[in-house]
Structures are given as structure tokens and as C-alpha cells.
Amino acid sequence: MAVPKRKMSRSNTRSRRANWKATAVSTVACPQCKSPKLPHAACSVCGTYNGRQVLEV
């Protein structure tokens, strides 16, 4: 297992951690009802996917 030879400085640690952040969930507008939905997933409001009804809501 790799072990660091020297202690990492506080500025190096903080600059590395500054780039480790969560990204916002990307949404697209549903072509039928225009509500936001996850891409490549059925709409939870109207139940359509790829122009056809796949869920009963």
C-alpha cells in the first residue's frame, strides 16, 4: 500500500479538497408537459418516454 513520505501542507490539502464538490442534477424539459425530468427517464408527471405512454399516472 502506498504511504506518503512527507506530510501534505495545509494549502495543498485545501486546494485539493476545493475541487471535490457535488454537481447539480441536470434536468431536461418533458416534450409533452414541459415539466423538468431526468434525461433518459420516463416523466413522472405525465408518464411518457420517447413520445409514447409508458407509465400510468
MOGIZI-V505356 format. One record per residue. SS is DSSP state (alpha for helix, beta for strand, coil for the rest). OMEGA is omega as a letter, one per 20 degrees, with the letter a starting at -180 (none if undefined). D_CENTER is the distance of its C-alpha to the mean C-alpha in whole Angstrom. Layout:
# MOGIZI-V505356
ss = [SS & SS]
omega = [OMEGA & OMEGA]
d_center = [D_CENTER & D_CENTER]
This chain:
# MOGIZI-V505356
ss = [coil & coil & coil & coil & coil & coil & coil & coil & coil & alpha & alpha & alpha & alpha & alpha & alpha & alpha & alpha & alpha & coil & coil & coil & coil & coil & coil & coil & coil & beta & beta & beta & coil & coil & coil & coil & coil & coil & beta & beta & beta & coil & coil & coil & coil & coil & coil & coil & coil & coil & beta & beta & coil & coil & beta & beta & coil & coil & coil & coil]
omega = [a & r & r & a & a & r & r & a & a & a & r & r & a & r & r & a & a & a & a & a & a & r & r & r & r & r & r & r & r & a & a & a & r & r & r & r & r & r & r & r & r & r & a & a & a & r & a & r & r & r & r & a & r & r & r & r & none]
d_center = [32 & 31 & 33 & 32 & 36 & 36 & 34 & 31 & 32 & 30 & 29 & 27 & 25 & 24 & 23 & 21 & 19 & 19 & 16 & 14 & 12 & 8 & 6 & 6 & 4 & 6 & 9 & 12 & 16 & 17 & 21 & 23 & 22 & 20 & 18 & 14 & 12 & 9 & 10 & 13 & 13 & 16 & 17 & 17 & 20 & 22 & 21 & 21 & 20 & 21 & 24 & 25 & 25 & 24 & 23 & 26 & 25]
